[in-house]
Each structure stands twice: as structure tokens, then as C-alpha cells.
């Protein structure tokens, strides 16, 4: 189990002026983000804002038949639960699931609303982050429509690596298929190609990235478009 996580391990919290962070400290609760845990479900009111310090949370769109497709990933650069401050009543048709275990901090909705309405640094950071998240979601939709599964898997791996301290991911092919909204057989074939090209090693639900530079040469433009937007907004 990961150890204690400082609020400064989340980049949004770390970017807050000391006075604003001090107003939040007593309300911020450290939480474990366990693999497969649901942060929020489709159609259910979100009551807390989550700031990951370690690990990755996947935002998934859920279809009526139960199938899913990933919209975006959130790590220590961001926050989970933007519906709480975007005027939607804290309800969204997506769900948020922990993709890689870690720790983070959660903030009650009442505290968020009070601080957000001050119009200070927290509000500006959250809105700037939301802009970057919308770009990530839009580019994911374009990627899923126009690029090969091999390229989609490269993009997904690189975006996950950007949010992890290591070059290894714990992830089954079934989980990856659910994230990408494709059949497991397609993931098996795509992962096999990357493994034969010596970009990754995949065994027993663990993916080790062997050659990141080669992954970056193979991936489609979608990865760089999203990364550039996060860098531009200093997230």
C-alpha cells in the first residue's frame, strides 16, 4: 500500500497560494485509491472533489448495455469530479474508476462551493484544468475514430506513464479493452505487435515499457496535442 501523500503531491493543490491552501487543509481528507474502486457512478450526485497524489483515475462513458469507453485519464496533474463546479448539479453520465492504485485527497462539496465562489486561485486553476481535460476528451474521441488500435494503445500507455513514477503498469488486457472500448482480442493483437517491436513487455497483467522513445515515434498526433495543451496551461 502506498504511504502517506502530501497535498503538495497534487499539482493543483501545490499551485495554490498558501492562504487559500490553509483554508482547505482541515477539510482535505487523505484517501486510498484502490485499483478498481469507483470514485463516482453515472447519474449519481458527486459529493466530493478528488485530488489524486499518486495513481490514475479513468473517466469512462457507460452505455445502456454496460459497455464502456474511456474519455480521459486523471493523475496528480488534476482533479476528479468537475461536475461539482461546472453548473451541472454534480451529476454526470460518466463514471470514474481507479485505473492505477495510489493515494489522494478529497474535498467535501460544501467546502468546494464556498471556496470556488470566492473567485480566487482555486477557481482559476479548476477552470484552466477543465479546459485541458476537455481537450483530452475531444482528442480521445478523434483518436478512437481515425487512428489504429496500435496507435490508440501507444497513446494510452504514454498518457498513463506521464502520470506514474515508474515504467510499469498493472493492467489486464480485459481492463485495457474496457478503457479503449474495443474487443479483448484487438488489445491482444495490438499489445503483441508492440511487444514484438520491443517497445513493451507484457506478462501476467503487468506492462513494462522498454522503449519509450520508440512508443513516442509510433504514437499518433493525439498524444502530443493533449500534452501540449497541458504544458501550455502549466498543468
C-alpha positions as CSV (number, residue, x, y, z in Angstrom):
1,X,0.0,0.0,0.0
2,X,1.4,3.4,-0.9
3,X,2.5,5.6,2.0
4,X,1.1,8.9,3.1
5,X,0.5,11.5,0.4
6,X,1.3,15.2,0.9
7,X,-1.2,17.7,-0.5
8,X,1.7,19.1,-2.5
9,X,1.9,15.8,-4.5
10,X,-1.1,17.0,-6.4
11,X,-0.1,19.8,-8.8
12,X,-3.3,21.8,-8.5
13,X,-3.2,21.9,-4.7
14,X,0.6,22.6,-4.8
15,X,-0.1,25.6,-7.1
16,X,-2.5,27.3,-4.6
17,X,-1.3,30.3,-2.7
18,X,-0.5,29.4,1.0
19,X,-3.5,31.4,2.3
20,X,-6.0,29.5,0.1
21,X,-4.5,26.1,0.8
22,X,-4.6,26.9,4.5
23,X,-8.4,27.4,4.2
24,X,-8.8,23.9,2.7
25,X,-6.3,21.9,4.8
26,X,-8.7,21.0,7.7
27,X,-11.3,19.8,5.1
28,X,-9.0,17.8,2.9
29,X,-9.1,14.1,3.8
30,X,-6.4,11.7,2.7
31,X,-7.9,8.6,1.0
32,X,-6.6,5.4,-0.5
33,X,-7.3,5.0,-4.2
34,X,-7.6,1.2,-4.6
35,X,-7.4,-0.5,-8.1
36,X,-11.0,-0.8,-9.5
37,X,-12.6,1.4,-6.9
38,X,-15.4,3.6,-8.1
39,X,-14.9,7.3,-7.3
40,X,-18.4,8.2,-8.7
41,X,-21.0,6.4,-10.8
42,X,-23.1,7.5,-13.8
43,X,-26.2,9.5,-12.8
44,X,-25.3,9.7,-9.1
45,X,-24.6,13.0,-7.4
46,X,-20.9,13.7,-6.8
47,X,-20.3,14.8,-3.2
48,X,-16.5,15.1,-3.1
49,X,-13.8,16.5,-5.3
50,X,-10.8,14.2,-5.5
51,X,-7.2,15.4,-6.0
52,X,-5.0,12.3,-6.8
53,X,-1.5,12.5,-5.4
54,X,-0.5,9.1,-6.8
55,X,-2.2,6.7,-9.2
56,X,-4.6,7.2,-12.1
57,X,-8.3,7.6,-12.3
58,X,-10.1,6.7,-15.6
59,X,-13.2,8.6,-16.7
60,X,-15.5,6.3,-18.6
61,X,-18.6,6.7,-20.6
62,X,-21.2,4.0,-19.9
63,X,-23.6,2.6,-22.5
64,X,-27.0,1.1,-21.7
65,X,-25.7,-2.4,-22.4
66,X,-22.9,-1.9,-19.8
67,X,-20.1,-1.4,-22.2
68,X,-17.6,1.4,-21.5
69,X,-15.1,3.6,-23.3
70,X,-12.5,5.9,-21.7
71,X,-13.0,9.6,-22.1
72,X,-9.9,10.7,-20.2
73,X,-7.3,9.9,-17.5
74,X,-6.6,11.9,-14.4
75,X,-3.4,11.8,-12.3
76,X,-1.6,14.1,-10.0
77,X,-1.9,16.9,-12.5
78,X,-5.6,17.2,-12.0
79,X,-8.9,16.6,-10.2
80,X,-11.8,14.2,-10.4
81,X,-15.4,15.5,-10.2
82,X,-15.6,18.6,-12.3
83,X,-19.4,18.3,-12.5
84,X,-19.4,19.7,-9.0
85,X,-18.4,23.2,-10.1
86,X,-19.5,23.3,-13.8
87,X,-23.1,24.0,-13.1
88,X,-24.4,20.5,-13.8
89,X,-25.8,19.8,-10.3
90,X,-22.9,17.4,-9.5
91,X,-24.3,14.7,-11.8
92,X,-22.7,13.3,-14.9
93,X,-23.4,10.4,-17.3
94,X,-19.8,9.2,-16.9
95,X,-18.2,7.1,-14.2
96,X,-14.7,7.4,-12.6
97,X,-12.8,4.2,-11.8
98,X,-9.3,3.9,-10.3
99,X,-7.0,2.5,-13.0
100,X,-3.8,2.5,-11.0
101,X,-3.7,2.4,-7.2
102,X,-2.4,5.2,-5.1
103,X,-3.5,7.9,-2.7
104,X,-5.1,11.3,-2.9
105,X,-7.2,13.9,-1.0
106,X,-10.9,14.6,-1.2
107,X,-12.7,17.8,-0.5
108,X,-16.4,18.0,0.5
109,X,-18.7,19.7,-1.9
110,X,-19.8,22.4,0.6
111,X,-16.2,23.5,1.1
112,X,-15.5,23.4,-2.6
113,X,-18.5,25.6,-3.4
114,X,-17.6,28.1,-0.8
115,X,-14.0,28.5,-2.0
116,X,-15.0,28.4,-5.7
117,X,-17.4,31.3,-5.2
118,X,-14.6,33.4,-3.8
119,X,-13.3,33.7,-7.4
120,X,-9.7,33.2,-6.3
121,X,-6.9,31.0,-7.4
122,X,-8.7,27.7,-6.8
123,X,-11.5,28.8,-9.2
124,X,-9.0,29.8,-11.9
125,X,-7.0,26.6,-11.5
126,X,-10.0,24.4,-11.7
127,X,-11.4,26.2,-14.8
128,X,-8.0,26.0,-16.5
129,X,-7.7,22.3,-15.7
130,X,-11.2,21.7,-17.1
131,X,-10.2,23.3,-20.4
132,X,-7.2,20.9,-20.7
133,X,-9.5,18.0,-19.7
134,X,-12.0,18.9,-22.5
135,X,-9.1,18.9,-25.0
136,X,-8.1,15.5,-23.8
137,X,-11.7,14.2,-24.2
138,X,-12.1,15.7,-27.6
139,X,-8.8,14.3,-28.9
140,X,-9.6,10.9,-27.5
141,X,-12.9,10.9,-29.5
142,X,-10.9,11.8,-32.6
143,X,-8.3,9.2,-32.0
144,X,-10.8,6.4,-31.5
145,X,-12.4,7.3,-34.8
146,X,-9.4,7.9,-37.0
147,X,-6.4,6.0,-35.7
148,X,-5.4,2.4,-35.5
149,X,-5.7,0.4,-32.3
150,X,-1.9,0.1,-32.2
151,X,-1.7,3.9,-32.1
152,X,-4.5,4.2,-29.5
153,X,-2.7,1.8,-27.3
154,X,0.5,3.7,-27.6
155,X,-1.3,6.9,-26.7
156,X,-3.0,5.3,-23.7
157,X,0.4,3.9,-22.5
158,X,2.2,7.2,-22.8
159,X,-0.6,9.2,-21.1
160,X,-0.6,6.6,-18.2
161,X,3.2,6.8,-17.9
162,X,3.1,10.6,-17.7
163,X,1.0,10.1,-14.5
164,X,3.1,7.4,-12.9
165,X,6.5,7.3,-11.2
166,X,7.6,4.1,-12.9
167,X,7.6,2.5,-16.3
168,X,5.4,-0.4,-15.3
169,X,1.6,-0.6,-15.3
170,X,-0.6,-3.2,-13.6
171,X,-3.4,-3.8,-16.1
172,X,-5.1,-6.8,-17.6
173,X,-6.0,-6.9,-21.3
174,X,-9.6,-7.0,-20.4
175,X,-9.3,-3.8,-18.4
176,X,-7.5,-2.1,-21.3
177,X,-10.2,-3.3,-23.7
178,X,-12.8,-1.7,-21.4
179,X,-10.9,1.5,-21.3
180,X,-10.5,1.7,-25.1
181,X,-14.0,0.4,-25.9
182,X,-12.7,-2.5,-28.1
183,X,-12.7,-6.3,-28.0
184,X,-10.1,-8.0,-25.9
185,X,-8.8,-9.8,-29.0
186,X,-7.9,-6.5,-30.5
187,X,-5.9,-5.5,-27.5
188,X,-4.1,-8.9,-27.5
189,X,-3.1,-8.3,-31.1
190,X,-2.0,-4.7,-30.6
191,X,0.0,-5.5,-27.5
192,X,1.6,-8.4,-29.3
193,X,2.8,-6.0,-32.1
194,X,4.3,-3.6,-29.5
195,X,6.0,-6.5,-27.7
196,X,7.5,-7.9,-30.9
197,X,8.8,-4.5,-31.7
198,X,10.5,-4.5,-28.2
199,X,8.5,-1.4,-27.1
200,X,6.8,-3.2,-24.2
201,X,7.0,-6.5,-22.3
202,X,3.6,-7.8,-21.2
203,X,3.1,-10.7,-18.8
204,X,0.6,-11.7,-16.0
205,X,-1.2,-8.4,-16.1
206,X,1.9,-6.2,-16.0
207,X,3.1,-4.0,-18.8
208,X,6.7,-2.8,-18.7
209,X,7.6,-0.1,-21.2
210,X,11.1,-0.9,-22.6
211,X,11.5,1.8,-25.2
212,X,9.5,5.0,-24.6
213,X,11.2,6.9,-27.4
214,X,10.0,4.2,-29.9
215,X,6.5,4.5,-28.5
216,X,6.6,8.3,-29.0
217,X,7.7,7.7,-32.6
218,X,4.9,5.3,-33.2
219,X,2.0,7.1,-31.5
220,X,-0.4,9.3,-33.4
221,X,-0.5,13.1,-33.1
222,X,-3.2,12.9,-30.5
223,X,-0.7,12.4,-27.6
224,X,1.3,15.5,-28.5
225,X,-1.8,17.6,-29.0
226,X,-3.1,16.8,-25.5
227,X,0.4,17.1,-23.8
228,X,1.0,20.5,-25.5
229,X,-2.3,21.8,-24.1
230,X,-1.5,20.7,-20.5
231,X,2.0,22.2,-20.9
232,X,0.6,25.5,-22.3
233,X,-1.7,25.8,-19.3
234,X,1.1,24.9,-16.9
235,X,-0.7,21.8,-15.5
